[in-house]
Amino acid sequence: MNAHDRDGATVSTGTTADTTGEAAGIPELVIISGMSGAGRSTAAKCLEDLGWFVVDNLPPALIPTMVDLGARSQGNVARIAVVVDVRGRRFFDNLRESLADLAAKKVKRRVIFLEASDDALVRRFESVRRPHPLQGSGRIVDGIAAERDLLRELRGDADLVIDTSSLNVHELRAKMDAQFAGEEEPELRATVMSFGYKYGLPVDADLVVDCRFLPNPHWVPELRPFTGLNEEVSGYVFNQPGAKEFLDRYTELLQLIAAGYRREGKRYVTIAVGCTGGKHRSVAMSEKLAHRLVSEGVETVVVHRDMGRE
């Protein structure tokens, strides 16, 4: 994954998808932003390959103009992706005004934010021997800190946050494909991610579930080598007092939350399910929870972040 994007403003169009059959009108809009080195260019390239009209480094004040031009294309530009980053930092004051303008025009828009840990970003910049755009005469970490502060409000408003700290280019593309490759967008998409608390909380989690109240299969010698994907391990977990009841009650809670997300126009949610090591209890609970969400009509992806760790 590159630690920097291309210099200057560039415009490109995808060639692998045919949009001539899509209805004319106001185009769908995706705004890609996030930390420098977190994979904005990879995310944009993925959308380009899916047939989106991609504009790199467009000043936020010009986003409504770009959408208006797309609306005049008679359906030839039905989906636009705009990369907004710190190279246009003098225009960030105009971003909220532009988003309000888009909302008034009832433009269907989403904000995708690419995130990564400081350690991951430092490694990426050092590997390509490039300075951070905001470090000036300071260190790379100074530039990263300044950028986090600048983008904090935008991150909070994002519809989807993707943490790329442990992802390679192919894994990031797979995440983007999972979100955008479908012909029709569902009302709500969920990612259920199992994790181990000893490895830290997922930074892109919207909701966190703690399964450490259940007995740990790690202490059962015949179950220790397996994971929560194993039927015996899953059976052990859900035969414990409170396990099935917890799954039932939390599913009911998610139904309430999902209804609120839909009303607020939030289309993505990441549910992090944790246990100590991220191998047994959280994996079993994630699989059952994802199955429940699918049965409720929520398109769901399951990710086991720490299952392969020792």
N, C-alpha and C positions, 0 to 999 in steps of 0.2 A: 504494500500500500504506500503510495507516495505521501511524503510529508508536506507537500506543497501543491497548489493548483497551478494551472497555466497562467502566465502573466497576461494581463490585458483582457478586454471583453471579447468573447468569442461566441458565435452562434452556430448551432449545428442541428441537423434534423436526422431522425432515425430513418432507416431504410428497410427494416425487417418487418414492419407492421403496416397494413393498409388501413388508413383512416378515412378513405373516400366514402365509405358507407355510413359513417357516423353522422348523426344529425347536426345540421348547422345551428349556430347560435353562440352563446357565450361559452368560451372554452373552459375546460376544467384546469385548475391551477395548482401546482405543487411548488412550494418555496423550500429549497434545500439550504440549510445553514448549519452552523456548528463550529467546532474547534478546528483551527488550521492543523492539518495532519491527521484528522479523524476520518477522512475518506469521502469528502464532499465530491471530489472529481469522480471517484468510483461509483458513487450513488447516481450522479448525473449521467454518467456513461451508461449505466444499467437502464435508466429510463429512456435514454436515447435509443438504445437497442430495442426497447419495447415500443418504439414508435412515437415517443413524445418529442415535441419541439423544445429543444434545450437552449437556454440563454445563460451563459456563464458570466458572472460578475456584473450583473445589471444593477444600476443604482436603484434602491427601493422606490424612489420618487417616480421612476419610469414604469413600474410594474403595472399600474392601471392603464397606461398608454399601450403597453404590450398586449394586455388583455383586450383592449378595444380593437387593436389591429387584428388580433386573432378572430374576434367576432365578425369582422368584415371579410373574412376569408372564405365565406360560404361553406363552412364545415371542413375546409382543408387543414386548418390548424385547430383541432378539437381539444388537444391536451398540451399544456405548456408547463415546463419545469424551469424555474429560475433559481440560480445559485446566488445567494447573498452572503457575503463574507466581509472580513475586516478590511479588505482592500477598498471597500466602499464605506468605510467607517464614518466619513463626514456626512453620509446620507442616512445614517441610522436614525437620526431625529425624525426623518420623514417616513420611516417604516410604519409606525402605528397609524399615521394619517392615511397612508396608502392602503393598509388593511381595512381601515374603517370605510374608505371609499369602495373597496371591493365588496364589503359586506352590504353597503347600501345598494350596490348593483346586483346583489344576490349571486355573486360569483361563487361557485363551489371551489373552495380552496383549502389546502392542507399545508401545515408547516412541519417539515421533517428536520430534526436536529441530530447531528452526528456528534457523539461524545466519546471521550477516551480519557484514561487516567494520565496524570502528569508524567509518570514513569514511561508509559507507552509513547506519549507524544515526544518526550525528550529523546528516546531511542530512535524514533523515526526521523526527527530532524538531524540528529547526529549521523545517522546512516547515510543521509544524502548530502551532508555537509552544507546545509542551507540555514540561514538565520530565520528565526521566527519573525513574521511581519511586524510585530509590535515590540520586539525586544530592544530596538535602538542600540545604544551603547552598552546595554546590560546583558544579562544572561538569558538563555532560552527560557528558563523557568520564570523570569520576570515578564517576558512576553506572554507566556501562557497565562500567568496570573492576571495580567491586564486584559487579555482577551476574555477570560472567564467572567470578569467583572462587567465588561462591555456587553456580553451576550446573556447575562443572567436572566434578564426579564424575558428575552425572546425564548430561552430554554423553557421557562415556566409556562409560556403560552403555546408551546409546541404540541401538535396532535400526536406525534410519534417521536420518541427519543430512542436512538440506537447506540448502544455502547459498543465501540469497536476495539476496545483494549486488547481482547484476546482473539479477535477475528482476523483472518487473512482476507485478501481480496476476493477469493472465491466464496468464502463464507458470507461476506458482506453482500455480494451480488445475490446469493441465495436468499438472504433476508429480504432484499429489495424485490426480488422476483416473487417471493411469497406474498408480499403486500400489494404488488401492482400488476402481476401477470394475468390475473383473472379478467375475463371480458366484462363482468358486471361486479361492481363493488358491493359487498354486503353492508348491512347497517352497522355492524360492529365486528371488529376482528380482535382476537385475544391471543396473546402469547403466554403460555403457562411455563414458567421456568423453575426447575428444581435447582437448589444451590446448597452449599454447605456454609454454615455460619463461620466456621473457622477460616474460610477463605474470603470472607467479607460479603457485605450486602451488594446485590446487583445495583449499579447506579441508575439504571433505566427502569427500575421497578416503580409501578404506580401503586400497587398493593402488595403487602408482605404478609405471608402466612407462616406461623411458627409451629412445626410438628414435633418439637422436642418434648412435648408433654406425653408422648407415646413411648413405650419401652423400645429400646434400640436393638434391632436384630444383629447389630455388630457383636453383641455379647452372647449370641447364640452360635456356638462354633460351627454347626453344620450350615448356618445361613450366612455367616460372615463373608465367604468368598463371592457371594452372588450380589445382585443389585435388586432394586425395587421393581425391575421388569420381570423378575423371576416370580412365577405363580406362588411358590411356597413362601417367599419373602412377603409378597403382597398379602397373601392370606394371613400370615402371622401379624402383619400390621393392622389389618382390618378386623381381626378377631380380638383386638385389645379393647378394653372398655373405653368408650367415648369416641373411637375412631369413625365409625359409621355415622354416629350422631353429629360429629363435627363436620363431616362431608355434607350431610343433609342440610345443616344449618348454614354452612358457609355458601352452599349453592343457592339457598334462598336469599341470602344477603347479596350475592352477586346479581341475582335477578333484579333486586331493587336498585343496585348501583348501575347496572347496565341500562335500565330504563332512564335513569338520570343522565348518564353519559349521552344517550341518544337525544334527549331533549336539549342538551347543551352542545350538540354537534360534534362530540368527541367520538372518533371512529376507531381508535386503537387503545388497548389496555394491556399492560404487562403485569401479570400476577406472579410474584416470586414466592415459591413454596420452599421453606428451609428446614433443614435438620442439622445435626452437628457436622457431618461430613459430606452431605449431599449425595449419598449413595443408596440408602435404603428407604427410610420413611418418606422423605420429600419426593423421591422418584415415584414411589407407589401412590402417594396422595396426588401428585401432579397428573399421573395417568388417569386416575379415576375422576379427578376434577375436570380435566379436559374432555373426557367422555360425556360428563354431565353437560358441559357447555355446548358441545356439539349437538346433543339431544335437544337443547333449548334454541337451536338455530344460530348459534354464534360460531363463525368460522374460527377455528382454533389451531394454533401451532404449538407443539410441545418441544421444549429445549431442556436438556439435562446438562447444565453448565459444568458441574464438578463430578459427574458420575465416574469418569475415567481416572480421577486422581487417586493417588495412594493415600 
